[in-house]
Amino acid sequence: MADLLSITEAQSLVVMHARPLPPETVSLEEAAGRVVAEPAVAVVDLPPFPSSAMDGYAVLSADTPGRLRVSGRIPAGKPADVSLGPGEAMGIATGGVVPDGADAVIPIEYVVEDDNDIEIASVVENGANVRPRGGDIRAGETVVERGSALTPARLGALAAAGIPEVRCTRRPRAAVLATGTELRRPGEELAAGEIYEANGLILSAQLEAAGAAVERLPAVGDDEGALRAALEAALAADIVVTSGGVSVGPHDLVRRVEGELGVEEVFWRVAVKPGKPLAFGVREGTLVFGLPGNPVSALVSFELFVKPAVRALQGVPEPLPRFERGRLVGTRRQNPERDELARARLRRSDDGALLEPLSGQESHMIARSAGADALLLVPRGEGELADGDSVDYLRLD
């Protein structure tokens, strides 16, 4: 097994070849999930004026406690075009502009209203319930940093800061191709020896969740001409992901045909279980992944190697998967030659995360994966992980 790359060695080679795609301008309405290519800078102070945090009365703190005359009211969305005089208060709505002369707001439930007067029984502190201008962010300050994915909260911050559009890296264009004469579409009748094709759907869903724009090509059988035509079409994308046909059997044609089409193979086979016969190559900037045909192998290979490539193409500064720490429930025997990513159920306890490996870890058992929340890393070795041992795991979103 000395010729096999470790997981980290293979990941490093993938990320090294995944250069960020060029930026484009995107409206906020179309930017959810996109990755920012240039810092987004606030156009205005936020809030753009001193505003009230409560429904109540704007007052001068030095006038409290005491009886004050109500000289007017300030609704949200209207300017405060008059100043507050001594001994006065002004009714104000949440978000309303705090008028000149006022330095605090007292909530309505803490006053006694009497016609055009209010009675305040206690001192109101200077600045109470007032949101200062620029208290959230100042015009010219960075709202969202380069390399950040646009979550709903970040989109809201951009909109509130007056930014109508943002520079994002172009979404990677991905092509997905499942191979195998035995494959049929769900809903079709199966003949002896045939199975339903699941990998194309799995990989397309994973790519879309990672931020790629996906074209799922029709599955092709073990026919060299059909495979060549499909791969030629796929290579117009930024990233190509195939499943099946990358091992050493007589019908495993993918690597050879890719080579004939000019794909330069960077590596083949990784010391990981499942997913050892992974192939990775490049052609004129296009990243080409040949994933194993077993669906669990394809799923795990995507999380470890393809997803980091998609993130790197989008300019994410730390594209590699982030493992977390937990404790093992039960025992798990180590493989002497390969690291294992075992599907596991993740639970939370007062002591932290608990990882329980699922039964049925064979790489064809995709139905068992439906109950998996995480991939549990079992490092290669000659022994066994014991119940309660500290382990690394990767959450499955």
FITORDO-687926 format. One record per residue (C-alpha): residue in three letters; y, x, z. Coordinates in steps of 0.5 Angstrom, whole numbers. Each point is the difference from the previous one (the first is absolute). Layout:
@code ALA	y Y	x X	z Z
...
REM end
This chain:
@code MET	y 0	x 0	z 0
@code ALA	y 5	x 6	z 0
@code ASP	y 2	x -2	z -7
@code LEU	y 3	x -7	z 3
@code LEU	y 7	x 0	z 2
@code SER	y 2	x -3	z 7
@code ILE	y 4	x -6	z 0
@code THR	y 6	x 3	z 2
@code GLU	y -1	x 5	z -6
@code ALA	y -1	x -5	z -5
@code GLN	y 6	x -4	z 3
@code SER	y 5	x 6	z -1
@code LEU	y -2	x 1	z -7
@code VAL	y 1	x -8	z -2
@code VAL	y 7	x 0	z 4
@code MET	y 2	x 7	z -4
@code HIS	y -1	x -3	z -7
@code ALA	y 4	x -7	z 2
@code ARG	y 7	x 1	z -1
@code PRO	y 5	x -5	z 1
@code LEU	y 2	x -5	z -6
@code PRO	y 7	x 0	z -2
@code PRO	y 5	x -5	z 4
@code GLU	y 2	x -7	z -3
@code THR	y 5	x -5	z 3
@code VAL	y -3	x -6	z 3
@code SER	y 4	x -6	z 2
@code LEU	y -2	x -2	z 8
@code GLU	y -3	x -6	z -3
@code GLU	y -5	x 4	z -4
@code ALA	y -1	x 6	z 5
@code ALA	y -5	x -3	z 6
@code GLY	y -5	x 6	z 1
@code ARG	y 3	x 5	z -5
@code VAL	y 2	x 7	z 3
@code VAL	y 7	x 2	z 0
@code ALA	y 1	x 6	z -5
@code GLU	y 8	x 2	z 3
@code PRO	y 3	x -2	z 7
@code ALA	y 3	x -7	z 0
@code VAL	y 7	x 0	z 3
@code ALA	y 4	x -5	z 3
@code VAL	y 5	x -3	z -3
@code VAL	y 4	x -3	z 6
@code ASP	y 0	x 0	z 7
@code LEU	y -6	x -4	z 3
@code PRO	y 3	x -5	z 3
@code PRO	y 6	x 1	z -4
@code PHE	y 4	x -3	z 6
@code PRO	y 0	x -1	z 7
@code SER	y -4	x -6	z 1
@code SER	y -3	x -5	z 5
@code ALA	y -7	x 1	z 3
@code MET	y 0	x -7	z 3
@code ASP	y 3	x -7	z -1
@code GLY	y 6	x 0	z 5
@code TYR	y 7	x 2	z 1
@code ALA	y 3	x 6	z -2
@code VAL	y 4	x 3	z 6
@code LEU	y 4	x 6	z 3
@code SER	y -4	x 3	z 6
@code ALA	y 6	x 1	z 4
@code ASP	y 1	x -7	z 0
@code THR	y -6	x -2	z 4
@code PRO	y -2	x -3	z 4
@code GLY	y 5	x -6	z -1
@code ARG	y 2	x -6	z -3
@code LEU	y 2	x 1	z -8
@code ARG	y 3	x -4	z -5
@code VAL	y -4	x -1	z -7
@code SER	y 5	x 1	z -5
@code GLY	y -5	x 0	z -6
@code ARG	y -7	x 0	z -3
@code ILE	y -3	x 5	z -5
@code PRO	y -6	x -2	z -4
@code ALA	y -5	x 5	z -3
@code GLY	y 2	x 2	z -7
@code LYS	y 8	x -1	z 1
@code PRO	y 5	x 6	z 2
@code ALA	y 3	x 0	z 7
@code ASP	y 7	x -1	z -3
@code VAL	y 4	x 0	z 7
@code SER	y 0	x 4	z 6
@code LEU	y -2	x -2	z 7
@code GLY	y 5	x 0	z 5
@code PRO	y 1	x 1	z 7
@code GLY	y -4	x -5	z 4
@code GLU	y -3	x -3	z -6
@code ALA	y -7	x -1	z -3
@code MET	y -3	x -2	z -6
@code GLY	y -6	x -3	z -2
@code ILE	y -5	x 4	z -4
@code ALA	y -7	x -1	z -4
@code THR	y -5	x 5	z 0
@code GLY	y 2	x 5	z -5
@code GLY	y 7	x -2	z 0
@code VAL	y 6	x 5	z -1
@code VAL	y 2	x 2	z 7
@code PRO	y 8	x -1	z 0
@code ASP	y 5	x 6	z 1
@code GLY	y 2	x 0	z 8
@code ALA	y -8	x -2	z 2
@code ASP	y -5	x 5	z 2
@code ALA	y -5	x -5	z 3
@code VAL	y -4	x -6	z -1
@code ILE	y -3	x -5	z 5
@code PRO	y -5	x -4	z -2
@code ILE	y 1	x -8	z 0
@code GLU	y -5	x -1	z 6
@code TYR	y 4	x 4	z 5
@code VAL	y 7	x -3	z -1
@code VAL	y 2	x -7	z 3
@code GLU	y 4	x -4	z -6
@code ASP	y 6	x -4	z 2
@code ASP	y 4	x -3	z -6
@code ASN	y 3	x 6	z -3
@code ASP	y -1	x 4	z 6
@code ILE	y -6	x 4	z 2
@code GLU	y -2	x 3	z 7
@code ILE	y -4	x 6	z 1
@code ALA	y -2	x 2	z 7
@code SER	y -2	x 7	z -1
@code VAL	y 2	x 7	z -3
@code VAL	y -2	x 1	z -7
@code GLU	y -1	x 7	z -2
@code ASN	y 4	x 3	z -6
@code GLY	y -4	x 0	z -6
@code ALA	y -5	x -5	z 3
@code ASN	y -3	x -4	z -6
@code VAL	y 4	x 4	z -5
@code ARG	y -4	x 3	z -6
@code PRO	y 5	x 6	z -2
@code ARG	y 2	x 1	z -7
@code GLY	y -5	x 5	z -3
@code GLY	y -4	x 0	z 6
@code ASP	y -7	x 0	z -4
@code ILE	y 2	x 4	z -6
@code ARG	y 7	x 3	z -3
@code ALA	y 2	x 0	z -7
@code GLY	y -3	x 6	z -3
@code GLU	y -6	x 1	z 4
@code THR	y -7	x 0	z -2
@code VAL	y -3	x -6	z 1
@code VAL	y -7	x 2	z -3
@code GLU	y -2	x 7	z -1
@code ARG	y -4	x 2	z -7
@code GLY	y -7	x 0	z 0
@code SER	y 0	x -7	z 5
@code ALA	y -4	x -6	z -2
@code LEU	y 4	x -6	z -1
@code THR	y -2	x -5	z 6
@code PRO	y 3	x -7	z 1
@code ALA	y 4	x 3	z 6
@code ARG	y 3	x 6	z -5
@code LEU	y 1	x -5	z -5
@code GLY	y 4	x -4	z 5
@code ALA	y 4	x 6	z 2
@code LEU	y 2	x 2	z -7
@code ALA	y 2	x -7	z -2
@code ALA	y 4	x -1	z 7
@code ALA	y 4	x 7	z -2
@code GLY	y 2	x -2	z -6
@code ILE	y -5	x 3	z -5
@code PRO	y -2	x -4	z -6
@code GLU	y -5	x 5	z -3
@code VAL	y -3	x 6	z 2
@code ARG	y -3	x 6	z -4
@code CYS	y -8	x 0	z 1
@code THR	y -5	x 4	z -4
@code ARG	y -4	x -3	z -5
@code ARG	y -6	x -4	z 2
@code PRO	y -6	x 4	z -3
@code ARG	y -4	x -3	z -5
@code ALA	y -7	x 0	z 1
@code ALA	y -6	x -2	z -4
@code VAL	y -7	x -2	z 3
@code LEU	y -6	x 0	z -4
@code ALA	y -7	x -1	z 3
@code THR	y -6	x 3	z -4
@code GLY	y -8	x -2	z 0
@code THR	y -4	x -4	z -5
@code GLU	y -3	x -4	z 6
@code LEU	y 7	x -3	z 2
@code ARG	y 2	x -8	z -1
@code ARG	y 6	x -4	z 2
@code PRO	y -1	x -4	z 6
@code GLY	y -2	x -7	z -3
@code GLU	y -4	x 2	z -6
@code GLU	y -7	x -1	z 1
@code LEU	y -4	x 7	z 2
@code ALA	y -6	x 2	z -4
@code ALA	y -5	x 5	z 3
@code GLY	y 3	x 6	z 2
@code GLU	y 7	x -2	z 0
@code ILE	y 5	x 0	z 6
@code TYR	y 7	x -3	z 0
@code GLU	y 6	x 4	z -1
@code ALA	y 4	x 1	z 7
@code ASN	y 3	x 7	z -1
@code GLY	y 5	x -2	z -5
@code LEU	y 3	x -5	z 5
@code ILE	y 0	x 4	z 6
@code LEU	y 3	x 6	z -3
@code SER	y 6	x -4	z -4
@code ALA	y 1	x -4	z 7
@code GLN	y 1	x 7	z 4
@code LEU	y 4	x 3	z -6
@code GLU	y 5	x -6	z 1
@code ALA	y 0	x 0	z 7
@code ALA	y 2	x 8	z -1
@code GLY	y 6	x -2	z -4
@code ALA	y -3	x 1	z -7
@code ALA	y 1	x -5	z -6
@code VAL	y -8	x -1	z -2
@code GLU	y -3	x -1	z -7
@code ARG	y -7	x -2	z 1
@code LEU	y -4	x 2	z -6
@code PRO	y -7	x -4	z -2
@code ALA	y -6	x 4	z 3
@code VAL	y -4	x 4	z -5
@code GLY	y -7	x 1	z -1
@code ASP	y -3	x 7	z -1
@code ASP	y 2	x 1	z -7
@code GLU	y 3	x 6	z -2
@code GLY	y 5	x -3	z -5
@code ALA	y 2	x -6	z 4
@code LEU	y 1	x 5	z 6
@code ARG	y 5	x 4	z -4
@code ALA	y 4	x -5	z -3
@code ALA	y 1	x -3	z 7
@code LEU	y 2	x 6	z 3
@code GLU	y 5	x 2	z -6
@code ALA	y 3	x -7	z 2
@code ALA	y 0	x 2	z 7
@code LEU	y 3	x 7	z 0
@code ALA	y 7	x -3	z -2
@code ALA	y 1	x -2	z 7
@code ASP	y 2	x 5	z 6
@code ILE	y -6	x -1	z 3
@code VAL	y -7	x -2	z -2
@code VAL	y -6	x -2	z 5
@code THR	y -7	x -1	z -3
@code SER	y -6	x -2	z 4
@code GLY	y -7	x 2	z -2
@code GLY	y -3	x 6	z -5
@code VAL	y 2	x 6	z 4
@code SER	y -6	x 2	z 3
@code VAL	y -6	x 4	z -4
@code GLY	y -4	x -5	z -3
@code PRO	y -1	x -1	z -7
@code HIS	y 4	x -6	z -1
@code ASP	y 6	x 3	z 4
@code LEU	y 5	x 2	z -5
@code VAL	y 7	x -1	z 3
@code ARG	y 1	x 7	z 1
@code ARG	y -2	x 3	z -7
@code VAL	y 4	x -5	z -4
@code GLU	y 6	x 1	z 5
@code GLY	y -1	x 7	z -2
@code GLU	y 0	x -1	z -7
@code LEU	y 6	x -4	z 0
@code GLY	y 4	x 6	z 3
@code VAL	y -1	x -2	z 8
@code GLU	y 0	x 7	z 4
@code GLU	y -5	x -1	z 5
@code VAL	y 3	x 3	z 7
@code PHE	y -6	x -2	z 4
@code TRP	y -6	x -3	z 1
@code ARG	y -4	x -2	z 6
@code VAL	y 3	x 0	z 7
@code ALA	y -4	x 1	z 7
@code VAL	y 1	x -7	z 2
@code LYS	y -5	x -6	z 1
@code PRO	y 1	x -5	z -3
@code GLY	y 3	x 3	z -7
@code LYS	y -3	x 6	z -1
@code PRO	y 0	x 0	z -8
@code LEU	y 8	x -1	z 0
@code ALA	y 3	x 3	z -7
@code PHE	y 8	x 2	z 0
@code GLY	y 3	x 2	z -6
@code VAL	y 7	x 0	z -4
@code ARG	y 2	x -1	z -7
@code GLU	y 8	x 1	z -2
@code GLY	y 2	x -2	z 7
@code THR	y -5	x -6	z 0
@code LEU	y -4	x 0	z 7
@code VAL	y -8	x -2	z -2
@code PHE	y -4	x -2	z 6
@code GLY	y -8	x -1	z -2
@code LEU	y -2	x -3	z 6
@code PRO	y -8	x -2	z 2
@code GLY	y -3	x -6	z -2
@code ASN	y -2	x -3	z 7
@code PRO	y 5	x -4	z 2
@code VAL	y 1	x 3	z 7
@code SER	y 0	x 7	z -3
@code ALA	y 6	x -3	z -4
@code LEU	y 4	x -3	z 5
@code VAL	y -1	x 6	z 5
@code SER	y 2	x 5	z -6
@code PHE	y 6	x -4	z -1
@code GLU	y 3	x 0	z 7
@code LEU	y -1	x 7	z 0
@code PHE	y 2	x 3	z -6
@code VAL	y 3	x -5	z -5
@code LYS	y 5	x -4	z 5
@code PRO	y 3	x 7	z 2
@code ALA	y 1	x 1	z -8
@code VAL	y 3	x -7	z -1
@code ARG	y 5	x 2	z 6
@code ALA	y 2	x 7	z -2
@code LEU	y 1	x -3	z -7
@code GLN	y 5	x -5	z 3
@code GLY	y 3	x 6	z 4
@code VAL	y -2	x -1	z 7
@code PRO	y 1	x 6	z 4
@code GLU	y -7	x 0	z 4
@code PRO	y -5	x -4	z -5
@code LEU	y -6	x 2	z 4
@code PRO	y -4	x -5	z 4
@code ARG	y 2	x 0	z 7
@code PHE	y -6	x 0	z 5
@code GLU	y 1	x -3	z 7
@code ARG	y -4	x 2	z 6
@code GLY	y -5	x -5	z 4
@code ARG	y -7	x 0	z 3
@code LEU	y -7	x -1	z -2
@code VAL	y -4	x -6	z 2
@code GLY	y -7	x 2	z -1
@code THR	y -3	x 6	z -3
@code ARG	y 1	x 3	z -7
@code ARG	y -5	x 6	z -3
@code GLN	y 4	x 5	z -4
@code ASN	y -1	x 2	z -7
@code PRO	y -2	x 8	z 0
@code GLU	y 4	x 1	z -7
@code ARG	y 5	x -6	z -1
@code ASP	y 5	x -3	z 4
@code GLU	y -1	x -8	z 1
@code LEU	y 5	x -5	z -1
@code ALA	y -4	x -6	z 4
@code ARG	y 2	x -7	z -1
@code ALA	y 2	x -3	z 7
@code ARG	y 3	x -6	z 4
@code LEU	y 6	x 2	z 4
@code ARG	y 2	x -3	z 7
@code ARG	y 5	x 1	z 4
@code SER	y -1	x 1	z 8
@code ASP	y 4	x 2	z 6
@code ASP	y -2	x 7	z -2
@code GLY	y 2	x 0	z -7
@code ALA	y -4	x -1	z -7
@code LEU	y -7	x -1	z 0
@code LEU	y -4	x 2	z -6
@code GLU	y -7	x -4	z -1
@code PRO	y -4	x 2	z -6
@code LEU	y -3	x -5	z -4
@code SER	y -7	x -1	z -2
@code GLY	y -2	x 2	z -7
@code GLN	y 4	x 6	z -2
@code GLU	y -3	x 1	z -7
@code SER	y 5	x 0	z -5
@code HIS	y -2	x -6	z -4
@code MET	y 1	x -4	z 6
@code ILE	y 6	x -3	z -2
@code ALA	y -1	x -7	z 3
@code ARG	y 0	x 4	z 7
@code SER	y 7	x 3	z -1
@code ALA	y 3	x -7	z 0
@code GLY	y -1	x 1	z 8
@code ALA	y 3	x 7	z 0
@code ASP	y 7	x 1	z 3
@code ALA	y 0	x 8	z 0
@code LEU	y -4	x 6	z -3
@code LEU	y -2	x 4	z 6
@code LEU	y 0	x 8	z -2
@code VAL	y -7	x 3	z 2
@code PRO	y 1	x 7	z -1
@code ARG	y -6	x 4	z -3
@code GLY	y -4	x 3	z 5
@code GLU	y -7	x 1	z 3
@code GLY	y 0	x -5	z 6
@code GLU	y 2	x -7	z 2
@code LEU	y 7	x -3	z 2
@code ALA	y -1	x -3	z 7
@code ASP	y 2	x -7	z 3
@code GLY	y 8	x 1	z 2
@code ASP	y 1	x 6	z -4
@code SER	y 7	x 1	z -3
@code VAL	y 0	x -1	z -7
@code ASP	y 5	x 0	z -6
@code TYR	y 0	x -7	z -4
@code LEU	y 4	x -2	z -6
@code ARG	y 2	x -8	z 0
@code LEU	y -1	x -4	z -6
@code ASP	y 6	x -5	z -2
REM end
